[in-house]
Amino acid sequence: MARPLRFRYSPQSWSDGRVRHDILQSLQSNIGAQAVSPWFKIGGDWQTHRFEMQNGDISLFARTDSEAYWMGNTETPSALWKTDKFGWREVPYHVSRWAQRELTATLHEEDPWLADYPHLSWFFLPVFMSKDGRHSTRAFFREHAAGFPDAGRRETTRFFEEFLQSGVLDEYRHVMSGKLGTSDHVDRVRMSAAMAEFIAAKILTDAGYGVVPEIEVTTGHSLDFRAERGETNVLVEVTRPQPPGNRAASGPVAAVRDTAETKTNGQLAEHGGGAVLFVDCSSFRDDSWSAVRGEQPDVRHRPAVVYRVRPNGHVEGYRKGAVPLELGDAMEFLD
């Protein structure tokens, strides 16, 4: 499976003839390609190329007299196979900005409705335009409401757009956007679990905490977040139970208990305690959440917060144990 888009770097000189022979002809012979005029100017000393494939793939190439950067959601020409890869923040600004403009415009031409959500389009661009995942990741927002039940695509996409606009995850764009995956098919359960981490980050941010994702701990695992505010420094792990209709367990309460137990007996058990478990029931429909809301089942880990978020921003939930986070500004507690 191809990973989220990154740049390949060539510390060599590339003439017009070499671009034509080593890139265009290579792509033409394998999958059919044509060189077209780039849609945007790059500035600086860079020359740019845009290649479009018959199957809808696209690739971009920017070069000076002594170096070049390649990015594409297509096969890589053999002349670039052994080149190093770099992230969006690691390449020259002119190159990064140009590639972003080219790919964003292409994205919005193919899925015009996403143009209403510019920050979300930018944030998830590495997967929205990836080789294997460009159709599935967009379909997850367009056809599956980003994992929210009984909701439309626009209200759910607006929910994430408004949070991402805050910029709190911009620094971690590559790792966080990559959580959505680049599978060629929609895996709603896995993708919804990925979005649960964004929801958790929003809750922590709304409560006044700074968040840092992917915290490595001494067991060799990574926990989802560290929440920081003043002297507070708390590790948070997120899990998202499947809605009862998608699993063998008999009902929503069992779904919450079983999912939390799996997490508790795994990463959290090996970590040895101290982390707060966030159990995100946002995949549950109203009737399923009502059952959990009424019983408020234990989740075999303390401290824990069990909650459900709706795309209008309303969050309600309950706590188990002494949660070392002040979350009252971010959710309505039932307990």
Secondary structure, DSSP 8 states (H G I E B T S, - for coil): ---S--EEEE-S---HHHIIIIIIHHHHHHH-EEEE--SS---TT-EEEEEEETTS-EEEEEE-SS-EEEEESS---GGGTT-EEE-GGGS-HHHHHHHHHHHHHHHHHHSGGGGG-HHHHHHTHHHHT-TTTHHHHHHHHHHHGGG-TT--HHHHHHHHHHHHTT-TTGGGHHHHHHTT---SS--HHHHHHHHHHHHHHHHHHHTT-EEEEEEE-TTS-EEEEEEEETTEEEEEEEE----GGGSSSSSHHHHHHHHHHHHIIIIIHHHTS--EEEEE-TTS-HHHHHHHHHH----SSSSEEEEEE-TTS-EEEEEES--SS--TTT-EE--
